[in-house]
Each structure stands twice: as structure tokens, then as C-alpha cells.
Amino acid sequence: MGSLAGQLWESNKRGKMKYLLLICFMAFLPHCAGKSVRRGVSYPKTFEDMKKEIAGYRDIAKAIIDLAVHGKAQNRSYERLAVFADTIGPRLSGSKSLEAAIKYMASALQEDGLENVHLEPVKVPHWERGEEFALMLKPRNHSIAILGLGSSVATPPEGITAEVIVVTSFDELHRRAQEAKGKIVVYNEPFLSYGETVRYRAQGAVEAAKVGAVASLIRSVAAFSIHSPHTGWQSYQAGVPQIPTACISVEDAEMMARMALRGSKIVVHLRMGAKTYPDSPSFNTVAEIVGSKYPEQVVLISGHLDSWDVGQGAMDDGGGAFISWEALSLIKDLGLRPKRTLRVVLWTGEEQGGVGAQQYYQLHKENISNFDIVMESDEGTFRPSGVGFTGSAEAQAIMKEVLALLQPINATQLYDGADGTDIAYWMRAGVPGASLRDDLSKYFWFHHSEGDTMTVQDPHQMNLCAAVWTVVSYVIADMEEMLPR
């Protein structure tokens, strides 16, 4: 009897203990609503939670805007860029000017008190245009303004003298293939948009060479011209002869088209001394504000430091590079430190197809899960309207809420699709991407031409762009959770 009573007592005690544990567990549940009961693990926040979190940044966003647009930092990105552009000038991949620009920026970022300032080595193409000269001999003498296209071969030392055939499209060129043999092909393609029309610059020499032409001259890819040719990169194709190629002004292309329609014989003398050297050592330039809570996670903002060898590279892409630097400066000035690391990367070799960015991606892609968003400004720093974005539907909804913080400067638009040669590698791998959207109405007037100078830049518009770039990057870097993929 004693043994049985003991057993019953022990059983009753265990039952009471289970009952008490159950009561405690149920009392604990309301405090864990939406969270896992496992220590340190949380369920993702609901969208409503994230909306409230983002709305909580309204005062910080206003402080950033006030500092950038009206406060002590007003016009700072413009003034920094002016000193840089006037001192260094154009910065072609592989050139001494680009080397000087990278050294200048590394020193400036350190002097600004940013963290982890360093250079990451890359190899970039090294092409030099050399002497360039084009003269129309028939039906009259006329000096033709030209800019050789990147990677073009040279003419023979004595130059090329040949009759011209003018075409408006690749289709017309191939229909008239027999006429084109031994001639200089002049493309007078109409400007539809940069994205559509740039293929003539990129592939013009290859298509002309396929039909036996001796050189190609491409109407500049520009919506407006004051007798100014626009350069850019072009690519040869394996198995196709490499012929000299250059851009000419819209005016000269249209004039030769009119002459050809009248039946006039056009003869041009072309001389180009372009040279291609082995790839050169260069660097991507990096600086950070290290995250306070998740330092291994990264919000990357960027622009490219290289440019073409004409003008000053102030618009393409000095503006984008300098508002990216300015974003870190503004955050530092306000004494803010986001939860994630905010990293600025000033790319090299963008104009040759993003070669510096491609090497950066290969070096860092093993940590791809820690990249929250990649951002690039490379379409001017004119009056901003918002950002383009590539990412999931859930991330788009969050970005709309972030952009609502920019209502004081009316830059709240979220556009479908981010643009940026340098961030494309990341976006293709599934990392969310963003690009600055601004007024592009005059961008291609100056793009890749002697007209790309500080005169194009507007200090107030750069202030607005810097405010957009800073608010968006800071809020994403400081939110508790990364953007959903």
C-alpha cells in the first residue's frame, strides 16, 4: 500500500507540473505573436509592420534633405566635382589621367573621414586614339569632325582615300552589298533612342567589313548636335576583317546623305593613328560607413570614375560618382550609422563594358547573400524624379514606401527596371538593384562628346540627386530586415 500511494503521489505531482508548464506556455504566447519561440529567431515582419518602420524614418529623411539641399552641405557635391573635373580632366581607361583620378579620390575619401578606404586591383583595356583627320575631297573640300571609336584599328600611315556609300540601316547596307565593296560606309541612321540606335556604333564596323568596306563612319548617337561627334566603345567580331571606324557629326552625316540622294560622288580621305596596348592595371575605389548591427551585410552605392578622353567626364559619370560619395558624407555629418555597412564603389573600366565591375563581382560573389541592394547612378544628375528598381514584387512594395519619404522634393516615382552596366552582374544573380532616374531630355546632347563638361552640371539639381541617393540608401541599410528576393 505504501509503495502504491507513493507512486500515485509522484504521478499526481508530475501531472500538476505539466499543467503548470502548459499555463506558463499559453501565457507566454501573446508576447511572442508573430515570432518563433526559438530564441533569437524571428518570423519576417508583415508588410504593415514594414510600412510603419519606414514611416518612422520621416524625420531622418527630412534632416538629410535639409542638409543636402538647404544646409551646410548645399552645393558640396557640385563644388567637389568641379575641382576634380577641372584638375584631372577626362579619364580614359588605361590612361595616366585615370591613374591620377583614382589616387585623387582615394586621398579625398580618406580626408573625409570615411572608413575602410582602399583600392581593389583590376585589369582594364588600354586604347589610345592618336592622330585623327578626315577630309571630304569631292564634291567639295570640307573638314569632317570625327572621333575614333574605342578599340578601332588605325588606318595605314598614309590614310585611306575612298568613295563613300551612305546607308540608313544595316538592312540597306546588305541590300547594297555589291556597291559597298572597297568604299567607306557612312551610316546616317535616324536617332530613335540611345538603346535602339547605339547598335550602329557598336556593330557598324563589323557589318561594313562583312560587305568588303574599307572603313565606316557612324552618325553620332545623339538627339541634338552642334557639329560635335560622340565617341563610344565598339567591338570587332572573330573571323571578320577589322576596319577603322569613327563617329561623325549629325550635320556631316545628313549632308552626305543629301549629296548621295542628288547623285553626287563623295570621296573622303581618312587618317587614324589609333593603338591598342595590353590591358593595364587599375583599381576600383572603395569606402564605407561600417554597419552598427549587421556589418557583414552591404548596401552598395556607386558611379564610375573612368570616362572618355573628350570633355571632362563631368556628366558621365562624374556626377554619379560624386553624389555616391556625398551620400556617405551626409550620413557621417548627421552622426548616423546604419545597421548595415554602406559601401561606395567608384568603378573603373565602365565605358569598355563594365570590366572593372565584372572583376569586382567575381571577387565578392561568394558573399552574394549579404548584398542587400546594389545602386548605380550613371544617367546624369539632372532633376531627379525617383529611382528605377529591379527586384521582387515584395521588394518593390517596400521601395515605394521608402520613396514616399522623398515627397518634400517630389522625387517619389518608382520605375520598373534599374539601369547600370556595373550593377547588372549582381541583378542577373538575383540581388535587388536601383538606379537614379532624372530628366534625361538633354543627356545625349553631351554624352561621350567634348560637350561633357562642368557647364552641363547644375548645383541645385545635384543637391536633389544627392538627397535621393542618401535617403534611399540609408533607410534600406538601417531597416531591420533585408529586402526580400
PyMOL commands that set and color helices and strands:
alter all, ss='L'
color gray80, all
select helices_A, chain A and resi 2-32+47-55+58-70+76-88+96-111+170-175+177-180+194-210+250-261+314-333+350-352+355-370+393-409+424-428+443-446+454-456+459-478
alter helices_A, ss='H'
color red, helices_A
select strands_A, chain A and resi 115-128+132-138+142-143+146-148+160-167+184-187+215-219+245-248+267-272+275-289+294-304+340-347+371-376+384-390+413-416+433-438
alter strands_A, ss='S'
color yellow, strands_A
deselect
rebuild
show_as cartoon
